[in-house]
Amino acid sequence: MKDNRFLFGFVATLVGCFSLAGLYVAIKGPGGTAVESVVGAAQQAPAQPRSFKDGDDVAFLDGTASAITTASVAGGECALDYLGQDGAASSAKVLKKGAPTKISGWAALPAEGPVKRMLLEWKPVTGSPAFDGFVALNFAQRRDDVAAAKGGERYRNSGYDRYGLIKDIPVGTYRLYLVLDKGDELFQCDLGREVAVE
């Protein structure tokens, strides 16, 4: 009986050593070279599920409908990669009412932190008969290209998009901004783009 206890202890120690060695190889990689650790992989947040399907109608929201109740502060980083219709290769300066519109780009807060929602703001230029409105976007979409170009993980899930027929958008000329809602603060990022709707 005594010999069996010794044998059981020896086997348990041997299995434990192999388990620790396997864990070391899993983290460091074969040969001890460093690879992405389990902790590092866990810190990369997954992309946000898409809230809006492609092809569905897109509501043009006023301030009340969009729940924008506080003033926004200028800030953040943003780019509008594409705003167009009918599969055009480049962005449009003029959009036609009644045609599905594709919107895509990326945006990031001035400092690290989660974005609760993202909206494209259409602000009429001086003298335009249109009124201010918002389009809610799919946001926190994966953009490895932006993360690589900007050299930071906080840009990894910075993508936004939306595709569909924008309903009830008034004819007029607009300056476009992105509104990044943190929940307790709103940032307004100037996209540097004007577009006419006719």
ZADO-1210 file (C-alpha; in nm, 4 decimals, padded with zeros to 6 digits):
<atoms>
<atom x="00.0000" y="00.0000" z="00.0000" code="MET" pos="1"/>
<atom x="00.2877" y="00.2314" z="00.0864" code="LYS" pos="2"/>
<atom x="00.4508" y="00.1669" z="-00.2543" code="ASP" pos="3"/>
<atom x="00.1236" y="00.2527" z="-00.4336" code="ASN" pos="4"/>
<atom x="00.1042" y="00.5902" z="-00.2582" code="ARG" pos="5"/>
<atom x="00.4604" y="00.6659" z="-00.3675" code="PHE" pos="6"/>
<atom x="00.3797" y="00.5670" z="-00.7280" code="LEU" pos="7"/>
<atom x="00.0613" y="00.7821" z="-00.7324" code="PHE" pos="8"/>
<atom x="00.2538" y="01.0850" z="-00.6011" code="GLY" pos="9"/>
<atom x="00.5271" y="01.0383" z="-00.8630" code="PHE" pos="10"/>
<atom x="00.2705" y="01.0214" z="-01.1488" code="VAL" pos="11"/>
<atom x="00.0828" y="01.3320" z="-01.0228" code="ALA" pos="12"/>
<atom x="00.4102" y="01.5302" z="-01.0066" code="THR" pos="13"/>
<atom x="00.5045" y="01.4188" z="-01.3591" code="LEU" pos="14"/>
<atom x="00.1643" y="01.5204" z="-01.5023" code="VAL" pos="15"/>
<atom x="00.1886" y="01.8601" z="-01.3294" code="GLY" pos="16"/>
<atom x="00.5306" y="01.9266" z="-01.4827" code="CYS" pos="17"/>
<atom x="00.4054" y="01.8448" z="-01.8323" code="PHE" pos="18"/>
<atom x="00.1036" y="02.0742" z="-01.7786" code="SER" pos="19"/>
<atom x="00.3256" y="02.3667" z="-01.6743" code="LEU" pos="20"/>
<atom x="00.5551" y="02.3064" z="-01.9711" code="ALA" pos="21"/>
<atom x="00.2543" y="02.3025" z="-02.2046" code="GLY" pos="22"/>
<atom x="00.1287" y="02.6322" z="-02.0604" code="LEU" pos="23"/>
<atom x="00.4718" y="02.7904" z="-02.1090" code="TYR" pos="24"/>
<atom x="00.4852" y="02.6793" z="-02.4742" code="VAL" pos="25"/>
<atom x="00.1258" y="02.8010" z="-02.5322" code="ALA" pos="26"/>
<atom x="00.2174" y="03.1491" z="-02.4087" code="ILE" pos="27"/>
<atom x="00.5787" y="03.1816" z="-02.5285" code="LYS" pos="28"/>
<atom x="00.5576" y="02.9640" z="-02.8374" code="GLY" pos="29"/>
<atom x="00.7873" y="02.6755" z="-02.9321" code="PRO" pos="30"/>
<atom x="01.1514" y="02.7609" z="-02.8752" code="GLY" pos="31"/>
<atom x="01.0615" y="03.0312" z="-02.6218" code="GLY" pos="32"/>
<atom x="00.9879" y="03.3037" z="-02.8789" code="THR" pos="33"/>
<atom x="00.7269" y="03.5564" z="-02.7704" code="ALA" pos="34"/>
<atom x="00.3883" y="03.5436" z="-02.9434" code="VAL" pos="35"/>
<atom x="00.0618" y="03.7221" z="-02.8616" code="GLU" pos="36"/>
<atom x="-00.0278" y="03.6288" z="-02.5049" code="SER" pos="37"/>
<atom x="-00.3667" y="03.5091" z="-02.3889" code="VAL" pos="38"/>
<atom x="-00.4005" y="03.8283" z="-02.1840" code="VAL" pos="39"/>
<atom x="-00.3253" y="04.0498" z="-02.4862" code="GLY" pos="40"/>
<atom x="-00.5824" y="03.8664" z="-02.6978" code="ALA" pos="41"/>
<atom x="-00.8459" y="03.9084" z="-02.4287" code="ALA" pos="42"/>
<atom x="-00.7886" y="04.2847" z="-02.4177" code="GLN" pos="43"/>
<atom x="-00.8805" y="04.3238" z="-02.7870" code="GLN" pos="44"/>
<atom x="-01.2503" y="04.3988" z="-02.7658" code="ALA" pos="45"/>
<atom x="-01.4664" y="04.2284" z="-03.0291" code="PRO" pos="46"/>
<atom x="-01.6377" y="04.4406" z="-03.2912" code="ALA" pos="47"/>
<atom x="-01.9861" y="04.5685" z="-03.2068" code="GLN" pos="48"/>
<atom x="-02.2728" y="04.3673" z="-03.3600" code="PRO" pos="49"/>
<atom x="-02.4407" y="04.5541" z="-03.6450" code="ARG" pos="50"/>
<atom x="-02.7615" y="04.7254" z="-03.5321" code="SER" pos="51"/>
<atom x="-02.8875" y="04.8089" z="-03.8823" code="PHE" pos="52"/>
<atom x="-02.9134" y="04.5802" z="-04.1847" code="LYS" pos="53"/>
<atom x="-02.8010" y="04.6871" z="-04.5299" code="ASP" pos="54"/>
<atom x="-03.0919" y="04.7888" z="-04.7512" code="GLY" pos="55"/>
<atom x="-03.3299" y="04.8833" z="-04.4701" code="ASP" pos="56"/>
<atom x="-03.4728" y="05.2362" z="-04.4762" code="ASP" pos="57"/>
<atom x="-03.2645" y="05.4933" z="-04.2879" code="VAL" pos="58"/>
<atom x="-03.4524" y="05.7417" z="-04.0686" code="ALA" pos="59"/>
<atom x="-03.3485" y="06.1079" z="-04.0812" code="PHE" pos="60"/>
<atom x="-03.3849" y="06.2004" z="-03.7132" code="LEU" pos="61"/>
<atom x="-03.4335" y="06.5394" z="-03.5533" code="ASP" pos="62"/>
<atom x="-03.2762" y="06.6238" z="-03.2164" code="GLY" pos="63"/>
<atom x="-03.5650" y="06.4796" z="-03.0157" code="THR" pos="64"/>
<atom x="-03.5893" y="06.1536" z="-03.2107" code="ALA" pos="65"/>
<atom x="-03.2127" y="06.1049" z="-03.1919" code="SER" pos="66"/>
<atom x="-03.2139" y="06.1748" z="-02.8140" code="ALA" pos="67"/>
<atom x="-02.9512" y="06.4472" z="-02.8545" code="ILE" pos="68"/>
<atom x="-03.0387" y="06.6540" z="-02.5501" code="THR" pos="69"/>
<atom x="-02.7036" y="06.8117" z="-02.4577" code="THR" pos="70"/>
<atom x="-02.4579" y="07.0258" z="-02.6513" code="ALA" pos="71"/>
<atom x="-02.1645" y="06.8496" z="-02.8130" code="SER" pos="72"/>
<atom x="-01.7993" y="06.9464" z="-02.7737" code="VAL" pos="73"/>
<atom x="-01.5710" y="06.9695" z="-03.0771" code="ALA" pos="74"/>
<atom x="-01.3257" y="06.6799" z="-03.0727" code="GLY" pos="75"/>
<atom x="-01.2326" y="06.3310" z="-03.1773" code="GLY" pos="76"/>
<atom x="-01.0739" y="06.1955" z="-03.4940" code="GLU" pos="77"/>
<atom x="-01.2821" y="06.0942" z="-03.7924" code="CYS" pos="78"/>
<atom x="-01.2877" y="06.0303" z="-04.1641" code="ALA" pos="79"/>
<atom x="-01.5637" y="05.9750" z="-04.4172" code="LEU" pos="80"/>
<atom x="-01.4289" y="05.7114" z="-04.6547" code="ASP" pos="81"/>
<atom x="-01.7374" y="05.6908" z="-04.8721" code="TYR" pos="82"/>
<atom x="-02.0706" y="05.8646" z="-04.9201" code="LEU" pos="83"/>
<atom x="-02.2366" y="05.7683" z="-05.2443" code="GLY" pos="84"/>
<atom x="-02.5197" y="05.6125" z="-05.4418" code="GLN" pos="85"/>
<atom x="-02.5680" y="05.3582" z="-05.7199" code="ASP" pos="86"/>
<atom x="-02.2338" y="05.1873" z="-05.6552" code="GLY" pos="87"/>
<atom x="-02.0291" y="05.4889" z="-05.7675" code="ALA" pos="88"/>
<atom x="-01.6534" y="05.4412" z="-05.7281" code="ALA" pos="89"/>
<atom x="-01.6022" y="05.7698" z="-05.5454" code="SER" pos="90"/>
<atom x="-01.7934" y="05.9794" z="-05.2955" code="SER" pos="91"/>
<atom x="-02.0646" y="06.2121" z="-05.4246" code="ALA" pos="92"/>
<atom x="-02.1010" y="06.5855" z="-05.3716" code="LYS" pos="93"/>
<atom x="-02.4670" y="06.5644" z="-05.4733" code="VAL" pos="94"/>
<atom x="-02.7141" y="06.3013" z="-05.3515" code="LEU" pos="95"/>
<atom x="-03.0509" y="06.2273" z="-05.5066" code="LYS" pos="96"/>
<atom x="-03.3575" y="06.1863" z="-05.2880" code="LYS" pos="97"/>
<atom x="-03.5112" y="05.8418" z="-05.3224" code="GLY" pos="98"/>
<atom x="-03.1852" y="05.6588" z="-05.3990" code="ALA" pos="99"/>
<atom x="-03.0169" y="05.4222" z="-05.1492" code="PRO" pos="100"/>
<atom x="-02.7077" y="05.5809" z="-04.9974" code="THR" pos="101"/>
<atom x="-02.3956" y="05.4139" z="-04.8606" code="LYS" pos="102"/>
<atom x="-02.1995" y="05.5721" z="-04.5752" code="ILE" pos="103"/>
<atom x="-01.8695" y="05.4397" z="-04.4363" code="SER" pos="104"/>
<atom x="-01.5639" y="05.5619" z="-04.2495" code="GLY" pos="105"/>
<atom x="-01.3995" y="05.5558" z="-03.9082" code="TRP" pos="106"/>
<atom x="-01.3947" y="05.7647" z="-03.5909" code="ALA" pos="107"/>
<atom x="-01.2274" y="05.7624" z="-03.2501" code="ALA" pos="108"/>
<atom x="-01.2709" y="05.9540" z="-02.9270" code="LEU" pos="109"/>
<atom x="-01.0067" y="06.2096" z="-02.8193" code="PRO" pos="110"/>
<atom x="-00.8912" y="05.9607" z="-02.5524" code="ALA" pos="111"/>
<atom x="-00.9467" y="05.5899" z="-02.4927" code="GLU" pos="112"/>
<atom x="-01.2945" y="05.4906" z="-02.3868" code="GLY" pos="113"/>
<atom x="-01.6048" y="05.3190" z="-02.5214" code="PRO" pos="114"/>
<atom x="-01.8444" y="05.4875" z="-02.7636" code="VAL" pos="115"/>
<atom x="-02.2093" y="05.4207" z="-02.6750" code="LYS" pos="116"/>
<atom x="-02.3407" y="05.5230" z="-03.0187" code="ARG" pos="117"/>
<atom x="-02.2425" y="05.7167" z="-03.3268" code="MET" pos="118"/>
<atom x="-02.4492" y="05.9423" z="-03.5536" code="LEU" pos="119"/>
<atom x="-02.3850" y="06.1284" z="-03.8768" code="LEU" pos="120"/>
<atom x="-02.5013" y="06.4885" z="-03.8304" code="GLU" pos="121"/>
<atom x="-02.6294" y="06.6830" z="-04.1317" code="TRP" pos="122"/>
<atom x="-02.6017" y="07.0538" z="-04.0522" code="LYS" pos="123"/>
<atom x="-02.7439" y="07.2949" z="-04.3142" code="PRO" pos="124"/>
<atom x="-02.4980" y="07.5518" z="-04.4464" code="VAL" pos="125"/>
<atom x="-02.5935" y="07.9177" z="-04.4114" code="THR" pos="126"/>
<atom x="-02.8910" y="08.0064" z="-04.6285" code="GLY" pos="127"/>
<atom x="-02.9980" y="07.6474" z="-04.6934" code="SER" pos="128"/>
<atom x="-03.3726" y="07.5788" z="-04.6469" code="PRO" pos="129"/>
<atom x="-03.2971" y="07.2396" z="-04.4895" code="ALA" pos="130"/>
<atom x="-03.2997" y="07.1606" z="-04.1188" code="PHE" pos="131"/>
<atom x="-03.0497" y="06.9837" z="-03.8957" code="ASP" pos="132"/>
<atom x="-03.0790" y="06.6054" z="-03.8723" code="GLY" pos="133"/>
<atom x="-02.9011" y="06.2852" z="-03.7733" code="PHE" pos="134"/>
<atom x="-02.8534" y="05.9346" z="-03.9104" code="VAL" pos="135"/>
<atom x="-02.7751" y="05.6565" z="-03.6616" code="ALA" pos="136"/>
<atom x="-02.4834" y="05.4373" z="-03.7684" code="LEU" pos="137"/>
<atom x="-02.3491" y="05.0887" z="-03.7189" code="ASN" pos="138"/>
<atom x="-02.0346" y="05.1604" z="-03.5189" code="PHE" pos="139"/>
<atom x="-01.7366" y="04.9936" z="-03.3474" code="ALA" pos="140"/>
<atom x="-01.6790" y="04.7876" z="-03.6625" code="GLN" pos="141"/>
<atom x="-01.3375" y="04.6280" z="-03.7082" code="ARG" pos="142"/>
<atom x="-01.0841" y="04.8416" z="-03.8995" code="ARG" pos="143"/>
<atom x="-00.7441" y="04.6737" z="-03.8901" code="ASP" pos="144"/>
<atom x="-00.6220" y="04.9100" z="-04.1622" code="ASP" pos="145"/>
<atom x="-00.6873" y="05.2174" z="-03.9465" code="VAL" pos="146"/>
<atom x="-00.5247" y="05.0573" z="-03.6407" code="ALA" pos="147"/>
<atom x="-00.2152" y="04.9791" z="-03.8493" code="ALA" pos="148"/>
<atom x="-00.2006" y="05.3260" z="-04.0072" code="ALA" pos="149"/>
<atom x="-00.2548" y="05.5098" z="-03.6775" code="LYS" pos="150"/>
<atom x="-00.0411" y="05.2712" z="-03.4727" code="GLY" pos="151"/>
<atom x="-00.2864" y="05.2187" z="-03.1889" code="GLY" pos="152"/>
<atom x="-00.5234" y="04.9514" z="-03.0641" code="GLU" pos="153"/>
<atom x="-00.7913" y="05.2092" z="-02.9794" code="ARG" pos="154"/>
<atom x="-00.8498" y="05.2431" z="-03.3554" code="TYR" pos="155"/>
<atom x="-00.9061" y="04.8683" z="-03.4046" code="ARG" pos="156"/>
<atom x="-01.2872" y="04.8877" z="-03.3842" code="ASN" pos="157"/>
<atom x="-01.3293" y="05.2443" z="-03.5096" code="SER" pos="158"/>
<atom x="-01.5322" y="05.1719" z="-03.8236" code="GLY" pos="159"/>
<atom x="-01.8852" y="05.2905" z="-03.8947" code="TYR" pos="160"/>
<atom x="-02.1289" y="05.2341" z="-04.1818" code="ASP" pos="161"/>
<atom x="-02.4890" y="05.2435" z="-04.2979" code="ARG" pos="162"/>
<atom x="-02.6618" y="05.1602" z="-04.6243" code="TYR" pos="163"/>
<atom x="-03.0203" y="05.2257" z="-04.7272" code="GLY" pos="164"/>
<atom x="-03.2707" y="05.4829" z="-04.8439" code="LEU" pos="165"/>
<atom x="-03.2554" y="05.7905" z="-04.6185" code="ILE" pos="166"/>
<atom x="-03.6170" y="05.8816" z="-04.5547" code="LYS" pos="167"/>
<atom x="-03.7468" y="06.2396" z="-04.5313" code="ASP" pos="168"/>
<atom x="-03.4134" y="06.4147" z="-04.5771" code="ILE" pos="169"/>
<atom x="-03.4923" y="06.7718" z="-04.6908" code="PRO" pos="170"/>
<atom x="-03.3471" y="06.9197" z="-05.0079" code="VAL" pos="171"/>
<atom x="-03.0538" y="07.1458" z="-04.9226" code="GLY" pos="172"/>
<atom x="-02.6783" y="07.1666" z="-04.8691" code="THR" pos="173"/>
<atom x="-02.5241" y="07.0191" z="-04.5557" code="TYR" pos="174"/>
<atom x="-02.1954" y="07.0185" z="-04.3674" code="ARG" pos="175"/>
<atom x="-02.1319" y="06.6699" z="-04.2272" code="LEU" pos="176"/>
<atom x="-02.0137" y="06.5879" z="-03.8753" code="TYR" pos="177"/>
<atom x="-01.9858" y="06.2732" z="-03.6673" code="LEU" pos="178"/>
<atom x="-02.1350" y="06.2726" z="-03.3202" code="VAL" pos="179"/>
<atom x="-01.9631" y="06.0308" z="-03.0819" code="LEU" pos="180"/>
<atom x="-02.1759" y="05.9654" z="-02.7759" code="ASP" pos="181"/>
<atom x="-01.9863" y="05.8487" z="-02.4655" code="LYS" pos="182"/>
<atom x="-02.3025" y="05.8388" z="-02.2584" code="GLY" pos="183"/>
<atom x="-02.2017" y="06.1294" z="-02.0348" code="ASP" pos="184"/>
<atom x="-02.0480" y="06.3481" z="-02.3068" code="GLU" pos="185"/>
<atom x="-02.0974" y="06.4152" z="-02.6780" code="LEU" pos="186"/>
<atom x="-01.8127" y="06.4881" z="-02.9183" code="PHE" pos="187"/>
<atom x="-01.8697" y="06.6454" z="-03.2598" code="GLN" pos="188"/>
<atom x="-01.6014" y="06.5660" z="-03.5173" code="CYS" pos="189"/>
<atom x="-01.5940" y="06.7726" z="-03.8369" code="ASP" pos="190"/>
<atom x="-01.5662" y="06.5481" z="-04.1442" code="LEU" pos="191"/>
<atom x="-01.4695" y="06.8445" z="-04.3604" code="GLY" pos="192"/>
<atom x="-01.7303" y="06.7516" z="-04.6189" code="ARG" pos="193"/>
<atom x="-02.0317" y="06.9289" z="-04.7686" code="GLU" pos="194"/>
<atom x="-02.2983" y="06.7510" z="-04.9676" code="VAL" pos="195"/>
<atom x="-02.6082" y="06.8728" z="-05.1521" code="ALA" pos="196"/>
<atom x="-02.9340" y="06.6770" z="-05.1513" code="VAL" pos="197"/>
<atom x="-03.1666" y="06.7399" z="-05.4473" code="GLU" pos="198"/>
</atoms>
